[in-house]
């Protein structure tokens, strides 16, 4: 085929593209939804139909789909310097400026920044820095990493070993050795009868400490946690959870790595999820909202203590032997800088705090629906967990594909979101207004009613 003929391709021709997180056979048989444009919080498919993007793409299109300032920033940088690396003591000017800008808004002590292209790369880089740091400290056995059930930390070999979702491990021979799992703080699903939410958090803290002692504190290097577990179901930490967890990590000299890939940049009603939950990270990973999804970029922020370890071993080895060809790409960095400017100038934190009142009110109103067991959320993050029986919390038969049924109904009426099994995940662009939020929940409630009447 001549490349000039590509404009005539239909959705069925998308079979040549191996789609991530998709059953490949469905694309071969049914084609794909081809997205051709977007404006504000909406996208447009090849047939001209508009949809509200209720998950901000993949949790990242914070400023919607036509922010002209970001387009201009990319074009300007493309003309000035379209590419340069950050190796060998050199770096593009926007990348240097971005690190400075991040140092002014991240939690206290996070002052050095390494750039990559995706959240998964940031996670892998953070893992390597954890190992590098412990080697610098003369602790070659202190290398195991702890993560939590239903966590999501990317899909590279190490990142997917941290991730504790079956779909990202099954068939890939994962997890690799050295990754340890502990429970997640989902009180609704895992709290015991008669156990208060705080008692549940206390039990999880005790189980974490027990795991550390069983594995050997001298072998545990880091604990990775999302402030809110996004892809795992928008799991909001139970009462007191992080307040109880953090002293245990300090007690055993275990680094706390806070994964802000979804929660960072205003999403929870503060600049970072760490601010919302009073977390004190040794390392932070960031992506998605860093450029509002307009360019691929991620960052790892490290504390002064961790940087001293990197500095020490870098001297011994002659270099910090890690980096990516496109890490800190000047166009991505320029767009990220302008994104941070927009967040500040438009007081996006204040906007999220205001509009999230409507979002959370409409979200939690669905808790009374016959199909719904729990609603949970913070800021502009939300989840609706459907159950077959409210009193017992019994799940639906997976063969019913209840989440997919609801999704198909909302799609007909112009709303996209993500169904994680029978849990419906919402994460609209930060620029939503109250009227948009009401439209989202009107469509979703009607879809729930339609499905309820059908089963």
C-alpha positions as CSV (number, residue, x, y, z in Angstrom):
1,X,0.0,0.0,0.0
2,X,1.2,3.5,-0.8
3,X,1.4,5.6,2.3
4,X,-0.8,8.3,0.5
5,X,-3.7,5.8,0.8
6,X,-3.6,5.8,4.6
7,X,-6.3,8.5,5.0
8,X,-8.8,6.1,3.7
9,X,-8.3,3.4,6.4
10,X,-11.3,2.4,8.4
11,X,-11.6,1.3,12.0
12,X,-11.2,-2.3,11.0
13,X,-7.8,-1.6,9.7
14,X,-6.7,-0.8,13.3
15,X,-6.0,-4.6,13.6
16,X,-2.4,-3.8,12.5
17,X,-1.9,-2.0,15.8
18,X,-1.3,-4.1,18.9
19,X,-3.4,-2.3,21.5
20,X,-2.3,-2.1,25.1
21,X,-4.6,-3.5,27.9
22,X,-6.9,-4.9,25.2
23,X,-8.0,-8.3,24.1
24,X,-6.3,-8.4,20.7
25,X,-9.0,-10.7,19.3
26,X,-11.7,-8.0,19.9
27,X,-9.8,-5.6,17.7
28,X,-9.3,-8.2,14.9
29,X,-13.0,-9.0,14.9
30,X,-14.6,-5.6,15.6
31,X,-12.0,-3.0,14.8
32,X,-11.2,-0.1,17.1
33,X,-12.8,3.2,18.1
34,X,-10.7,5.7,16.1
35,X,-10.3,9.0,17.8
36,X,-9.8,12.0,15.4
37,X,-10.1,15.1,17.5
38,X,-10.9,16.7,20.8
39,X,-12.0,20.0,22.4
40,X,-12.3,20.8,26.1
41,X,-13.3,17.7,28.0
42,X,-14.6,16.0,24.9
43,X,-13.1,13.8,22.1
44,X,-14.5,13.0,18.7
45,X,-14.4,9.7,16.8
46,X,-14.0,9.2,13.1
47,X,-17.8,9.3,12.6
48,X,-18.0,12.8,14.2
49,X,-19.6,11.6,17.5
50,X,-18.5,13.4,20.6
51,X,-17.8,11.8,24.0
52,X,-17.0,13.3,27.4
53,X,-13.6,11.7,28.3
54,X,-14.5,10.6,31.9
55,X,-11.1,9.2,32.6
56,X,-9.1,12.1,31.1
57,X,-7.7,9.7,28.5
58,X,-5.6,7.6,30.8
59,X,-5.8,9.8,33.9
60,X,-3.7,12.5,32.3
61,X,-5.5,15.0,30.0
62,X,-5.9,17.4,32.9
63,X,-6.4,20.5,30.7
64,X,-8.6,18.9,28.1
65,X,-7.9,18.4,24.5
66,X,-7.3,21.8,22.9
67,X,-5.2,23.9,25.3
68,X,-3.6,26.4,22.8
69,X,-0.9,27.5,25.2
70,X,0.6,24.0,25.3
71,X,0.5,23.7,21.5
72,X,2.3,27.0,21.2
73,X,4.9,26.0,23.8
74,X,5.6,22.8,21.8
75,X,5.9,24.6,18.5
76,X,8.1,27.3,19.9
77,X,10.5,24.7,21.4
78,X,10.4,22.6,18.3
79,X,11.7,25.5,16.3
80,X,14.3,26.6,18.8
81,X,15.8,23.2,19.8
82,X,13.8,20.1,18.7
83,X,15.9,17.5,20.5
84,X,18.8,17.2,22.9
85,X,19.8,14.7,25.6
86,X,20.6,15.1,29.3
87,X,23.8,12.9,29.3
88,X,27.4,13.8,29.9
89,X,26.8,17.0,31.9
90,X,24.7,18.6,29.1
91,X,20.9,19.3,29.0
92,X,18.4,21.5,27.2
93,X,17.5,24.7,28.9
94,X,13.8,23.8,29.4
95,X,14.8,20.6,31.2
96,X,17.0,22.6,33.7
97,X,14.1,25.0,34.3
98,X,11.6,22.3,34.8
99,X,13.7,20.7,37.6
100,X,13.9,24.1,39.3
101,X,10.2,24.6,38.9
102,X,9.4,21.2,40.4
103,X,11.7,21.8,43.4
104,X,9.5,24.7,44.3
105,X,6.2,22.7,44.5
106,X,7.2,19.2,45.6
107,X,7.2,18.2,49.3
108,X,10.0,19.4,51.5
109,X,13.3,17.7,50.9
110,X,12.6,16.6,47.3
111,X,15.1,18.7,45.5
112,X,16.7,16.7,42.7
113,X,14.9,15.4,39.6
114,X,15.6,12.8,36.9
115,X,13.5,12.8,33.8
116,X,12.1,9.9,31.7
117,X,9.2,9.5,29.2
118,X,6.6,7.5,31.1
119,X,5.4,6.6,34.5
120,X,6.7,3.0,34.1
121,X,10.2,4.4,33.3
122,X,10.0,6.6,36.3
123,X,9.1,3.6,38.5
124,X,11.9,1.5,37.1
125,X,14.3,4.4,37.6
126,X,13.2,4.8,41.2
127,X,13.7,1.1,41.9
128,X,17.3,1.3,40.5
129,X,17.9,4.4,42.6
130,X,16.8,2.5,45.7
131,X,19.2,-0.3,44.9
132,X,22.0,2.2,44.0
133,X,21.4,4.1,47.3
134,X,21.7,1.0,49.4
135,X,24.9,-0.1,47.6
136,X,26.3,3.3,48.4
137,X,25.4,2.8,52.0
138,X,27.2,-0.6,52.0
139,X,24.0,-2.6,52.3
140,X,24.0,-5.0,49.4
141,X,21.3,-7.3,51.0
142,X,18.8,-4.4,51.5
143,X,17.1,-4.7,48.1
144,X,13.6,-6.1,48.5
145,X,10.7,-3.9,47.5
146,X,7.2,-3.9,49.1
147,X,4.0,-3.0,47.3
148,X,0.3,-3.5,48.0
149,X,-2.5,-5.7,46.6
150,X,-4.3,-4.0,43.8
151,X,-1.5,-1.4,43.3
152,X,-0.5,-0.2,39.9
153,X,3.1,1.0,39.2
154,X,3.5,0.4,35.5
155,X,4.1,-2.5,33.2
156,X,7.9,-2.7,32.6
157,X,9.5,-5.9,34.1
158,X,10.2,-4.3,37.5
159,X,7.2,-2.0,37.4
160,X,4.8,-4.8,36.7
161,X,6.5,-6.8,39.5
162,X,5.5,-4.0,41.8
163,X,2.0,-3.8,40.2
164,X,-0.3,-6.2,41.9
165,X,-3.0,-6.7,39.3
166,X,-3.3,-10.2,37.8
167,X,-3.8,-9.0,34.3
168,X,-0.4,-7.2,34.3
169,X,1.5,-10.3,35.6
170,X,-0.2,-13.4,34.3
171,X,1.5,-14.8,31.2
172,X,4.6,-12.6,31.7
173,X,6.4,-14.7,34.3
174,X,6.0,-12.0,36.9
175,X,6.7,-10.9,39.5
176,X,10.4,-11.4,39.5
177,X,12.2,-12.2,42.7
178,X,12.6,-9.5,45.4
179,X,9.1,-8.0,45.3
180,X,6.9,-8.5,48.4
181,X,3.2,-7.9,48.6
182,X,1.2,-6.6,51.6
183,X,-2.6,-5.9,51.8
184,X,-4.2,-2.7,50.6
185,X,-6.2,-0.3,52.7
186,X,-9.6,-1.0,51.2
187,X,-11.8,-1.1,54.2
188,X,-15.1,-1.8,52.4
189,X,-13.7,-4.9,50.8
190,X,-11.3,-6.2,53.4
191,X,-12.4,-4.9,56.8
192,X,-13.6,-7.6,59.2
193,X,-17.0,-7.7,60.8
194,X,-17.0,-5.5,63.9
195,X,-13.7,-3.9,63.0
196,X,-13.7,-0.1,62.8
197,X,-11.9,1.7,59.9
198,X,-9.1,2.8,62.2
199,X,-8.8,-0.7,63.7
200,X,-8.5,-2.0,60.1
201,X,-5.6,0.4,59.5
202,X,-4.0,-0.7,62.7
203,X,-4.2,-4.3,61.6
204,X,-2.6,-3.5,58.2
205,X,0.2,-1.6,59.9
206,X,0.8,-4.6,62.1
207,X,0.8,-6.9,59.1
208,X,3.3,-4.7,57.4
209,X,5.6,-4.8,60.3
210,X,5.2,-8.6,60.6
211,X,6.1,-8.9,56.9
212,X,9.2,-6.8,57.4
213,X,10.3,-8.9,60.4
214,X,9.6,-12.1,58.5
215,X,11.6,-11.1,55.5
216,X,14.3,-9.5,57.6
217,X,14.5,-5.7,58.0
218,X,18.1,-5.8,56.7
219,X,16.7,-7.0,53.3
220,X,13.8,-4.5,52.8
221,X,14.8,-1.5,50.8
222,X,11.6,0.4,50.0
223,X,7.9,0.6,50.3
224,X,6.1,1.9,47.2
225,X,2.6,3.4,47.5
226,X,0.1,5.5,45.5
227,X,-1.6,8.0,47.7
228,X,-4.8,6.8,46.1
229,X,-4.6,3.4,44.3
230,X,-5.9,4.5,40.9
231,X,-6.1,1.7,38.3
232,X,-6.6,-0.8,41.2
233,X,-10.0,0.8,41.8
234,X,-9.6,4.3,43.2
235,X,-8.9,2.9,46.6
236,X,-8.9,5.7,49.2
237,X,-6.6,5.0,52.2
238,X,-8.5,3.9,55.2
239,X,-8.6,6.2,58.3
240,X,-5.1,6.7,59.8
241,X,-3.5,4.3,57.4
242,X,-0.5,6.4,56.3
243,X,0.0,7.9,59.7
244,X,0.5,4.4,61.1
245,X,2.6,3.1,58.2
246,X,5.2,5.9,57.9
247,X,6.7,5.5,61.4
248,X,7.2,1.7,60.7
249,X,9.2,2.6,57.6
250,X,11.3,5.0,59.5
251,X,11.9,2.4,62.3
252,X,13.4,-0.1,59.9
253,X,15.2,2.5,57.6
254,X,13.0,1.7,54.6
255,X,12.6,4.3,51.9
256,X,9.1,5.5,51.2
257,X,8.5,5.9,47.5
258,X,5.3,7.8,46.7
259,X,3.9,7.1,43.3
260,X,2.2,10.3,42.2
261,X,1.8,9.3,38.6
262,X,-2.0,9.6,38.8
263,X,-2.5,11.6,42.0
264,X,0.0,14.4,41.3
265,X,-0.7,17.9,39.9
266,X,-4.0,19.0,41.5
267,X,-6.0,15.7,41.1
268,X,-6.8,15.1,44.8
269,X,-7.5,18.8,45.5
270,X,-3.9,19.6,46.4
271,X,-0.8,19.8,44.2
272,X,0.2,16.3,45.2
273,X,-1.5,13.4,46.9
274,X,1.4,13.6,49.4
275,X,0.0,16.9,50.5
276,X,-3.6,15.5,50.8
277,X,-2.4,12.7,53.1
278,X,0.5,14.3,54.8
279,X,3.1,11.9,53.3
280,X,6.8,12.5,53.6
281,X,8.4,10.7,50.6
282,X,12.1,9.9,50.2
283,X,11.4,9.5,46.4
284,X,8.5,10.6,44.3
285,X,7.5,9.4,40.8
286,X,5.5,11.8,38.6
287,X,4.1,11.7,35.0
288,X,0.6,12.1,33.4
289,X,-0.5,15.5,34.7
290,X,3.1,16.8,34.5
291,X,2.4,17.8,30.9
292,X,-1.4,17.3,31.0
293,X,-0.8,14.4,28.6
294,X,0.3,16.7,25.8
295,X,3.8,15.3,25.7
296,X,5.4,12.1,27.1
297,X,7.4,13.0,30.2
298,X,7.9,11.7,33.7
299,X,10.1,12.6,36.6
300,X,11.7,11.0,39.7
301,X,12.2,13.4,42.6
302,X,14.7,12.3,45.2
303,X,15.5,13.5,48.7
304,X,18.8,15.1,49.6
305,X,19.7,11.9,51.5
306,X,19.1,9.7,48.5
307,X,21.0,12.1,46.3
308,X,24.0,11.9,48.6
309,X,24.0,8.1,48.0
310,X,23.8,8.7,44.3
311,X,26.6,11.2,44.5
312,X,28.8,8.9,46.5
313,X,28.5,5.8,44.3
314,X,28.6,8.0,41.2
315,X,32.1,9.1,42.3
316,X,33.2,5.5,42.9
317,X,31.9,4.2,39.6
318,X,32.8,7.2,37.5
319,X,29.2,8.0,36.5
320,X,25.6,7.5,37.4
321,X,25.1,4.9,34.7
322,X,21.4,5.4,34.0
323,X,19.4,7.5,31.6
324,X,17.2,7.5,28.5
325,X,17.8,9.0,25.1
326,X,14.5,11.0,25.3
327,X,14.5,11.6,29.0
328,X,14.0,15.3,29.6
329,X,13.2,15.9,26.0
330,X,13.2,19.7,25.4
331,X,9.8,19.8,23.8
332,X,8.3,17.7,26.6
333,X,10.0,19.8,29.2
334,X,8.8,23.1,27.6
335,X,5.2,21.8,27.5
336,X,5.5,20.6,31.2
337,X,6.8,24.0,32.2
338,X,3.8,25.7,30.6
339,X,1.5,23.2,32.1
340,X,2.8,24.1,35.6
341,X,2.4,27.8,34.8
342,X,-1.3,27.2,33.8
343,X,-2.0,25.3,37.0
344,X,-0.6,28.2,39.0
345,X,-2.1,31.0,37.0
346,X,-5.6,29.5,36.9
347,X,-5.4,28.3,40.5
348,X,-6.2,24.8,39.4
349,X,-5.9,23.5,43.0
350,X,-8.6,25.9,44.1
351,X,-10.8,25.0,41.0
352,X,-10.6,21.3,41.8
353,X,-11.4,21.9,45.5
354,X,-14.5,23.9,44.4
355,X,-15.9,21.6,41.6
356,X,-15.0,18.4,43.5
357,X,-17.8,19.3,45.9
358,X,-20.3,18.7,43.2
359,X,-18.4,15.7,41.9
360,X,-18.2,14.0,45.3
361,X,-21.8,14.8,46.1
362,X,-23.1,13.3,42.9
363,X,-20.7,10.3,43.2
364,X,-21.8,9.4,46.7
365,X,-25.5,9.8,45.8
366,X,-25.1,6.7,43.7
367,X,-24.4,4.7,46.9
368,X,-28.1,4.2,47.2
369,X,-28.5,2.6,43.8
370,X,-29.6,-1.0,43.8
371,X,-26.5,-2.1,41.9
372,X,-24.0,-0.2,44.0
373,X,-22.1,-1.4,47.0
374,X,-19.7,1.4,47.6
375,X,-18.8,4.8,46.2
376,X,-15.4,6.3,47.0
377,X,-13.4,9.3,45.9
378,X,-11.3,12.4,46.7
379,X,-10.9,15.5,44.6
380,X,-11.7,14.6,41.0
381,X,-11.1,10.9,41.4
382,X,-14.0,8.6,42.0
383,X,-15.1,4.9,41.8
384,X,-18.5,3.1,41.9
385,X,-18.2,-0.5,43.0
386,X,-21.2,-2.6,41.9
387,X,-22.3,-5.7,43.8
388,X,-24.9,-8.4,43.4
389,X,-25.9,-8.1,47.1
390,X,-25.5,-4.9,49.2
391,X,-25.7,-6.6,52.6
392,X,-23.2,-9.4,51.9
393,X,-21.1,-7.4,49.3
394,X,-21.2,-10.4,47.0
395,X,-19.8,-9.7,43.6
396,X,-21.6,-10.3,40.4
397,X,-20.9,-13.4,38.3
398,X,-18.0,-12.3,36.1
399,X,-19.8,-13.7,33.1
400,X,-22.3,-10.9,33.3
401,X,-19.7,-8.3,32.6
402,X,-21.6,-5.7,34.6
403,X,-19.0,-3.0,34.3
404,X,-18.8,-3.5,30.5
405,X,-22.6,-3.4,30.3
406,X,-22.7,0.0,32.1
407,X,-19.9,1.3,29.9
408,X,-21.6,0.4,26.7
409,X,-24.7,2.2,27.9
410,X,-22.8,5.4,28.7
411,X,-20.9,5.2,25.5
412,X,-24.1,5.3,23.5
413,X,-24.9,8.5,25.3
414,X,-21.5,10.2,24.9
415,X,-19.6,9.3,28.1
416,X,-16.4,7.3,28.3
417,X,-14.9,6.0,31.5
418,X,-13.0,2.9,32.6
419,X,-14.5,-0.3,34.0
420,X,-12.1,-2.3,36.2
421,X,-14.2,-5.4,36.4
422,X,-17.4,-4.2,38.1
423,X,-15.8,-1.1,39.5
424,X,-16.5,2.1,37.4
425,X,-13.6,4.6,37.5
426,X,-13.9,8.3,37.0
427,X,-11.2,10.9,36.5
428,X,-12.4,13.7,34.3
429,X,-10.1,16.5,33.1
430,X,-9.4,19.1,35.8
431,X,-11.1,21.8,33.7
432,X,-14.6,20.3,34.2
433,X,-17.3,22.7,35.5
434,X,-20.3,21.9,37.7
435,X,-22.5,21.5,34.6
436,X,-20.1,19.0,33.1
437,X,-20.0,17.0,36.3
438,X,-23.8,16.9,36.4
439,X,-23.9,15.7,32.8
440,X,-21.4,13.0,33.6
441,X,-23.4,11.6,36.5
442,X,-26.8,12.0,34.7
443,X,-25.5,9.8,32.0
444,X,-23.9,7.3,34.4
445,X,-27.1,7.1,36.6
446,X,-29.3,6.5,33.6
447,X,-26.9,3.7,32.4
448,X,-27.1,2.1,35.9
449,X,-30.8,2.2,35.7
450,X,-30.9,0.7,32.3
451,X,-28.7,-2.2,33.3
452,X,-30.6,-2.7,36.5
453,X,-33.9,-3.0,34.6
454,X,-32.3,-5.5,32.2
455,X,-30.9,-8.1,34.6
